Amino acid sequence: MTKWSAYLIDLDGTMYHGNRMMPGADELINAMKYNHIPYLFVTNNSSRTPEDVAEHLRQMGIPAQAEDVCTSAVAAAEYIADVQPGARVAPIGEYGLLEALKLAGVTIDTVQPEYVVQGIDRSFSYEKLAQAARWIADGAQYILTNPDLLLPGQEGLMPGAGTISAAIVAASGAEPVIIGKPSKILMKHAMDRLGVRPDETAVIGDNMFTDISAGVHAGCGTILALTGVTNRDNLHELMTKTGVTPDKICESLADVQSLVVSSLESAT
């Protein structure tokens, strides 16, 4: 029997699909609240602020406040601020990243930055690519919020932050420090916020490449929900490709809820 007491929960594919709540998502969160179980929603999305994410969840009926949300943009901004308080940073990204940098207290500098931090940027251009390569050539360290190559859009899959990063890597020759899943940096940031250890924490998610791999890299337990990217048909193939195996596999969020409650009972 597992004895996890805190949870890092993925969003898209786990809690919802687009604007549709996954069955049982609201009940899972209400059960965690009722039992005073620490948790955070952890997302690679760098375009939204925590409040934006929380509002999206509330509109679908899932209880959420900004403090319940941990984004790759916030983790990236605080990573830079921890390494070098007040650092000069050039952002390539959208509102969520810009707000995170402002709140972290770093200095926005597009002349002689010490860091280039890049997330999803749907206005990315050749000029931005050239500028990023010049900044990095002049000594700026390259930080990537998340490596997702694709993201869902209204007209189908769209290029993600990782696709933009591939162009910057090709132009600059520099590999970025990756913050988001499957990196353990985002997970460590979330656990530090909760004040919990990896051995008492489990990651809940639907994606073997991001959620489950990030949990393994961070030393956490892992709960795979077969609600999104991963299903029974591709599970074995994805386990082979990633080289990781989830600790628990749940068919639904109702099963995840049962597991969380039983884990709480076994720890008390």
Helices and strands as residue ranges (DSSP letters): E 6-9, E 16-17, E 20-21, H 25-34, E 39-43, H 50-60, G 66-68, E 69-71, H 72-83, E 88-92, H 95-104, E 107-108, E 115-118, H 126-137, E 141-144, E 150-153, E 156-159, H 161-172, E 177-178, H 184-194, G 198-200, E 201-205, I 208-212, H 213-217, E 221-225, H 235-242, E 248-250, H 253-267
